[in-house]
Amino acid sequence: MPAREIDFIFPMEGRFVVEVPEATPVIVSAHARSEEALLLAQVRYCRLIDIFLEITSWPLENHLRAKLDGGGPFEVDDLYVGMRQDGRQFIIPVQAGTGSCRITHKHIAWCAERFPGLLCRAVSVQPTPKGAIAMIELAIADGAVGVLHERHYRPVAWDKLLRVGSQNKPGSSAQLSRR
């Protein structure tokens, strides 16, 4: 039996926001042709997949038209491969949205079909109303696609992070904000 779909995924309000160094080249930000393109660029250049999933990842393909055997086509916005410290390898389909985002059982099943030796870690990426980037990991459990975990990040200028200095420790009020 196929997994039930989540109609739409929205970021949770009230999450702490972790500030990360903004590493997106200005020329990329200036010429991004859509909010989705800018969002995917920030995820890539700020290494948010690595930070969020606690792995090292590399972009493999983007805006990929995928198809399951016997099913219709669908799009994968970005596709990464990754590896954990212990050598475990992953395939990471990323869907970016600007208000709602949909990762379906098709994305996860396609990864299992196309990359059978890699564990799938599906990620939805969305801007929040307060200017952060919501990273939401999804998985199939009990026949339905559901949220595994969610964190919010805000790329900030290096000089802002450097001014914080030694206060920028995990869990410190300088690193976490409720914006």
Secondary structure as UniProt FT lines:
FT   TURN            13..14
FT   STRAND          17..21
FT   HELIX           26..31
FT   HELIX           35..45
FT   TURN            46..47
FT   HELIX           48..53
FT   STRAND          56..67
FT   TURN            69..70
FT   STRAND          73..83
FT   TURN            85..86
FT   STRAND          89..96
FT   HELIX           105..114
FT   TURN            116..117
FT   STRAND          119..120
FT   STRAND          122..127
FT   TURN            129..130
FT   STRAND          133..141
FT   TURN            142..143
FT   STRAND          144..156
FT   HELIX           158..164
FT   HELIX           165..167
FT   TURN            170..171
FT   TURN            173..175
FT   STRAND          176..177
//
